[in-house]
Every structure is written in structure tokens, then in C-alpha cells.
Amino acid sequence: MMSALKELGAEVAKSRIGNRVVFASALVEGRAVGEVQPKGKAAQEMAALSREILRRARKAEK
């Protein structure tokens, strides 16, 4: 799948999000994983992805 995305010229994030139970739990509660488990692995993964997206957006603005 990654090679197909690269063939299309799509940028793929380096950050990875695991398949974690807390995502479903947070969804049911209507909350973010950072609210449910602020120091958990899922919150860390989401923070890393957010930073990466913001970094790319700032770079694209220049």
C-alpha cells in the first residue's frame, strides 16, 4: 500500500498510530485519548502525528 501511495505522489506521515483499545473507549465517551489517558501511548502517538502535520503545514506556507 505504501508503494501505491508513493506512486501517486502522496506524502505519507512518518508517525504511526497503533490499534489501541483506548481509541474506542474515548470515542464511546465522546472524548479524546489525551483526555482519557493523557500520558498513555495513544496520546503520545496522536501528539507526534499532530506535531508532524503542523510542521508540514508551516513548511508549506513558506
BELJOWO-V415416 format. One line per field, one symbol per residue. ss: DSSP state (h for helix, s for strand, l for the rest). psi: psi as a letter, one per 30 degrees, with the letter a starting at -180 (. if undefined). burial: + if it has 9 or more other C-alpha atoms within 8 Angstrom, else -. A space follows every 50 residues. Layout:
ss = ???
psi = ???
burial = ???
This chain:
ss = lhhhhhhlllllllllllllhhhhhhhhhlllhhhhllllhhhhhhhhhh hhhhhhhhhhhl
psi = eeeeeeefgkkkkfkkkljkefeeeeeefhllffeeifgleeeeeeeeee eeeeeeeeeff.
burial = ----++---------------++--++---++++-++----+++++-++- -++---------
